[in-house]
Amino acid sequence: MIKKGRKKPYTDRGINKVPCLRCGKPSEHQWQICSLDNRWFGICFECDIKLNKLVLEFMGIIDTAPILHEYERKQLNEYRKNYIGKKDK
């Protein structure tokens, strides 16, 4: 059974309360899925990386490794800034 999702994007605060659609871990990102009535669904860090890899390969991007490495680095930095740094304060 597919979960309901949302018609509007989640807020930055709200997305963390939503389980990843794929694995159930806490979400850090969200994806709008056109074939599911353009609804927004939460996705965790690991599944976001896997989904981006799949999309790059589907689109015929030849050398995905450096692109994914840079994307993962940026996402990790964002995570550290938004979550780890806030816990320390």
N, C-alpha and C positions, 0 to 999 in steps of 0.2 A: 504494500500500500504506500503510495506517495504522500508525503506530508503536504500540508496546505501551503506553506510559504506565505509571502506577503505581497500585496500589490504595490506598496511603497517600500523604498529601501529602509533597512534597519538603521538606527542611529549608531554612532560610534560606541556609545555605552550599551545599547541594547543588543548589538551583535554578539557580545561575549556571553549572553545568557541563552543563546540559541545553539543547539547541538548541530554539528556538521551533518549535512544531509547524507553523506556517504558513510562516515565511520562513527558518528555520535560524539566525537570529542568536542570540546568547546570551540566555537567558531571565532575566527579572527578576521575573516573576509566574507564577502557575499557575492553571489553570482545571480544574474537575472537569466532565467531559462525561458527562451521564447516559446518552445514547444509545450511548456507548462503554463500557458496563459500569461506569459511575461512576468511570472512571479519571482520574487527574490528569495533565495535560500542561503543559509549560512554554510560556510566551508572552513575547515581548520587549515592551519599552516601547511601541513604535510600534503593534504589533498589538493590545496591550491597549487602547490608546486607541480604535483602530478598532472593536474588538469591543464595547467599552462604548457607543460611538456607535450601532452597529447594534442593540444590545439596547434602548437608550433609545428609539430610533425604533420598533422592533418593539412595545414596550410602550405606544406612543402618547403618549409624553412630547412635548409640543408645542415648547417652547423648549429645545432641547438645548445650544445654544452656551454659556450661562453655566455650566451643570452640568459640561460637558466641560472648559471652561476652568479651573474650580476643581479638578476632579479631576486634570487634567494638571499644574497648579501644585503640588498636594500630592504627586503622584508624582515630579515633578522634585526637589522639596525632599527627599523620602525618598531618592532616588537619590544626590543630592549628599552627604547626611549619611552614608549607608551605604557608598558606594563611593569617592567622591572624597576625603572626609575621612579615611578609613582609609588611603588610599595616601599621604597627606601625613605620617602619623605614623610 
